[in-house]
Amino acid sequence: MGLLINGVDTSPKPDSSDAFLDALISMSGDSDFYAGKSVLRNPDVYSAVSTISNTIASCPFISSTPLISKMLNNPDVDNIRSGFNFWSSVMTNLLINGNSFCLIENNGHSLRFVENNQMTVSYDTSTGQVHYRYQAEPSTSAQNVPISQVLHFKILSMDGIAGISPLYALRDSLDLQSIGTQTLKNVFQSGIHGMLNVSKTDLSDSSKENLRRQFQKIASSGIGVSDDSIKFEQISVDEGLLKAIQTNNLASEKVASVFGIPSEMIGLENSHSSVSQSLKTMFLQGLTPYFEAIQSELNNKLQGYNIEQDKSNILPASFADRAKTLVSLIQNGIMMPAEARQALNIDKPDDSKNEALNRYYASLNYSQLDNLSENDYNKANASKYPNDNQPTDNKEQERNNDSK
């Protein structure tokens, strides 16, 4: 994605000192800061991005207009990507770059996925105007696109114009993790490290090189013979450093924290939390901002359709839990027993003929607050305890009659 502020190209540059510009990562290539697919070489980032993007993409869209629901669940104008792959690509760009784009086409009946390097955003700070310029291929001419036809998904924006990737917060942590991994790789690839000490002091450079090559051959064969004039001292990497590299989960935990998901989702163990609790945490705290990033932009540009996503499959409840919920809905007059049986997939063909199953039920133990007047209270109690509401003189007369 290119970003022009007041006509000046402010696209991210390697080692930029501006935190805001550093965060605007282009999908088109790599730089000294994470850009494009290269960041997915980190297994923790790959796990976090794939978990979030695939979960969001697996939740079908629901709209007040069935035609819009159908379009959003299979939106690709070219029918190249399935609905799942389309929204997974949108989310992957959003997570890596902080921004993701689609074009609204065919009068709002299809969408075109746009790679970040195909879109340039211009922002005039003096007028507050934002312009989008789309270029499908380098060989084609760019075209201005009205804001109403651009879906610009973003997360954590400082100005509401461009989003900031979660990866910005991980820059130093992932660099350290990468350095540690490269250190281990160098240790295992380079073989033996050491110094040959020869008692002779008049060795030429060529003689030293020859001894080095000969010793390497001996080391590779496994058995060597030398006299007491040659001693080998092995140079080893600090064991404490290697242990720190191998056992360092700090970067992994930070990845999970920054993306807002439980650490178990990227393979870390957590003895203080069950899988169920982690899934609930992921849903309530982690995924909600990403759902809102998609849904709010869709409702902003496709107004009047009340678009949302069905999240019921993220945390599938057990049969007992679902049955308990449905019973509560029946008891409160929200659902008929026949509908509940159908939801539990235990309905029978003749359920529709059973009048008892096709009625709404409600408890008689509840009343509207405005009906709870003192008069109503007295009437209710009079029907249950008639003697309690009679005048005192009548009660006295009854007692006298009883004594006679």
N, C-alpha and C positions, 0 to 999 in steps of 0.2 A: 504494500500500500504506500502510495506517495502522499505526503501531506504538505500542502502549500499554505503558509500563513502570510497573509498580505503579499502574495505573489512570490515569496521566498521559499525555496525548497528546504524543508526541515525534516526530510526523511532521515531515519537513523543512520549515523555514521559509526564506524568502529571506534571504540574507546571514547565515545562522546561523554562529556562530563555532565550533561544535562539529564537529570533523571527522567524528565517527561519525554524527551526525545529518544532516549535509550529504550524506553518501553515500547515505542512504536516500531515493531519488528516487521520486516518485509518477508513475505512468503517466497519471494523470488529467488533467494540465494542465501549464502552463509556469510557471516562476518565474524569479527572477533567477539562480538556478543552473539548470543544464541539467535539464530534466524532460520526459518524454514524447518525442513525435516531433520536437520542435524541434531536438534535438541532431543529428538525421540531416540537417539542412541543411548541416552541415559535410561536404564531400565525402570527407575522409580518414576521418572516423568512420563515415560511411555505407559506405565501401568495406571498412573493417575489420569492421564488424558484419555486413554481408551476406556477406562471405567466410567468416567463422567460422560463422555461423548456418546458411548454406546447405550448407556442407561437413559439419557435424555432422548436419544433417537428412537428408543424402543417404546416410548410412551405415545400412543396415538393422539392426534388432535381431535378436539370436539368443538363444534361450532353450532350456533343457533340456526345456521343454514347448512343443510346436509351437503349441498354442492361444494361449499367452501371446505367442509371437513374432508370430503373426498379429494379435493385438490391438494390440500395441505399434506395429506397422507401419501400422496403420489404426485409431487409438485413439479418434477423436472420437465421443462418444456421440450427437451430433446429425447425424453424417455431413455436416457443413458443410465441414470442412477435410479435405483429403487428408492422408495421413500425413506427407508432406514439409512441407506448409504448417503442420501442427499443431506439429511439432517445431521448425520454423524460427521460429514465433511464440514458442515457449517460450524458445528461445535468444536471440532478439532482446530480449525482456524481461529475460532474465538478464544480458545484456551491458550494457544501458543502465541497468538499475536495481540490478543485483547480486542480485536476487531474482526468482523466477518460480514460479507455482503451477498445480497441476492437482488436480482432485478425482477420487478413485477411485470409480467407480459400477458398478452392475450386478454386485455381488459380485466386483469385480476384473476384469471382462471389458470395461470401457470406461473412458475418461477424459474429463473435462470441462475444457477450457481455461478458466482464470480470469484475467481482467485484474487488474493490480495494484491498481487502485482499488476492486475488488470484495472485497478481502480485508483484514481487520484482524487483526493479530497482537498478542496481549496476553502480556506477560511479567512474572511476579511474581518479583522477585529474591530475596525472602525464602524462598519455597518452591521456586523453580526450575521452577514450572509454566508451561507455554506453552499458550495457547488460540487457536484460529482461529475467526474469525467471518466468514461469507460472506454478502454481500448482492448479488444478481444485478443489481437495478435500484434506483435511489433510491426508487421508489414501493413496493417490496416490503419485507417485514420481513427483518431479518438473522437468520441462524440459526447456532448453534454447530456446528462440525464436529469430530468426533473427530480426534486427531492421526493415527491409523492410516489415515484416509481422505483425508489431504492430502499431496500431493507438493510439498514446498517445496525447490526447487532454489536453491542459493546458491553464491557464490564469494567467497573472501577474507573470511571472517567473523571478527570480533574476539571474539565470544562464542558462536558456533555457532548463534545464533538468527536473526540477520539478516545478509545479505551486503552487501558493499561493492562498488559499481560501479567498474570501471577508469576511468570518466570522472572520478572524484574527483581522481585524480592529474593529470588534464589540465585542470583548471579554469582555472588561470592561463594556460597555454599556449594553450588554445583561445580564451580571452578576448583575448589579444594578437593572435592570428590574425584574430579577428573584427573587432577594431578596425582592423587594417591593411587588411582587405578593405573595410570601411566608408569608410576614408579615401580609398582609390582610387575608390570609387564616388562619393563626394562631389566629388572632383576632376573626374571626367568628366561628372558631371551639372550642375555649377554653371557650366561654361563659363569665360569670361574673368574673371580676378581682377586688379584694378588700382586705381589712384588717378588721378583727373583733377585736375591742378593748373591752376588758372585764376589769371591775374595780377590780376584784379579782386578786391578784398578786401571789398567791400560786398555780396556775394551773400546773399540771404535763403535760408532753408531751402527755400522753394518753388522758388526759382531753381536751387538745387543739385539738387533732385529732378528738375526739368525737364531739366537738362543730363545727368543720369544716364540718364534714359529715352531722350533723343535719342541719346546715345552708344551705348546698347544696340541701338537700331535700326540705327545706322551699322555696328556690329560684326556684326550678323546679316546685313546686306546685302553685306558684304565690301569695300566701298569707302566711304571717308569723306573729308570735306574740312573743314579747320579752319584758323584763323589762328594766329599765333605766340603768342597769349595763352593757348592751351590746350595742355597737354602731358599725355600719358598715360604712366604708369609701371606696368608690369605686375608684379603680385605673384605669384611662382611658388612652388610647393611645393618644398622642399629635394630636389634630385635624389638625394642620398644616401639620404634617407628612402624615396623612392619605389623606389629600387633595392633597398633592404633589404627592403621589403615584397614586392616582386615575386620576389625570389630566396630568400626565407626558407623553407627546408625543415625548419627545426628542429622546428616544431610537428608537421609530417607525420611526421618520424622518431620523435617522442615518441609519437604515436598508435600507430604500429606497435609500438614497444617496449612500451608499456603493455599492449596487447592480446596481446603475445607472438607476433607474426607477423613474417616478413621484410618489410622496407620495400618490396620489389618488389611485394608484394601490394596496395599502395595506390598504385602507379604511380611509385614512386621508383626510379631506376636505381642499381645497385650493381655497380661494375666488378670487385669482388673476390670475387664469388660467382656461381656458375652457377645457372640456374633449378632444376636438379635438387637442388643443395645447399640452396637456399632452401626447396624443398618438403619436404625431409627435416627441415630445421630447424623449419618450421611444424608438421609432424606430431609430431616428437619433443618439442619444447619448448613449442610454442604451443597445440596442440589437446588434448594429454593432460589438462590440468586440466579442460577443458570436458567432455570425455568422462566423466571421473571424477565430475564434478558431477551428471551425468545418471544414470550407471549406479549409483553408490553409493546415491543416493536411491531408485531403483527397486528395488534389491536389499534395501534396508532396509525398504521398505514392502510389497514383493511378495516375501516371503522364500521361499526354496526353489526358485526358478526359474533361478538362475544366469544372469542377464541381462547381455549385453554387446552391443557393436555391431561389425559387420563393417567393418573399416577398409581392406580390401584394395583398394578402388577409389580410394583417395586418391592412392596412388603406384603407378599401373599399371606393371608391369615389362615390359620388351621380351620378345619371344618367346625370344630367346637366353638371357636371364636366368632366365626361368621354366623353360626346358628344363634348364638347368644345375642349378637347385634340385631339380627332379624326378628327375634322374639320381642326385643324391646321396641322395635318399629311397629310390630303388630299390636302390642299392648297400648301404644300411644296413638293408634289410629292413623299411622302414616302409610302402612302397607297392609294388604290383605294376605291372609294365610296362603292363598293360592299363589300369589306373587312370590312370597318367601320360599315356598316349596320349589318353585321354578328356579329361583336364584340359587338354591342349594342343589339343583339338578336331581331332585327326588320326587318331582311331580309325576302324576299319572294321567293318562288320556281322559279319564272321567272326572278330573278335578274341576273342570269348568261347569259340570252339572251339579256340583255339590254347593248348595246355597251357603252353607256354613263357612266354606272356605273362601267364598267370594263376597264377604262382608267386611266392613271396617269395624274394629272394636276399640272401645275406650273404657277407662276406669271411671266408676262412679264416685271415687274418693277425691275427685278434684272439682273445683268450682272456680268460676271467674271471680277475680278480686272485687269487682264492682257489685257482685251479687251477695257478698258476705256482709250484709247490713245486720244490724242488731235485730231487726224484725224477722229477717230470714233465719237468723240463728235461733230465735225463739220458736219460730214455726217448726224448724227442723227438730228441735228438742221436744216440742209438744207432742209430736207424733210418736216419739220413742218413750217419753216419760210424761204422760199427760198430767199426773198429779202434781208434778213439780211446777207447772205453770198456772195452776189454779190460784185464785185469790185466797188469802189467809182465812177469811170468813167462811168460805165454802169448805175448806179443809176442816175447820172447827165443827161445822154442822155435820159433816160426814162422821167425825169421831163420836159426836153425841148420839147420832142415829145408831151407830154400831153398838154403843154401850146399852141402849135400850133393847 
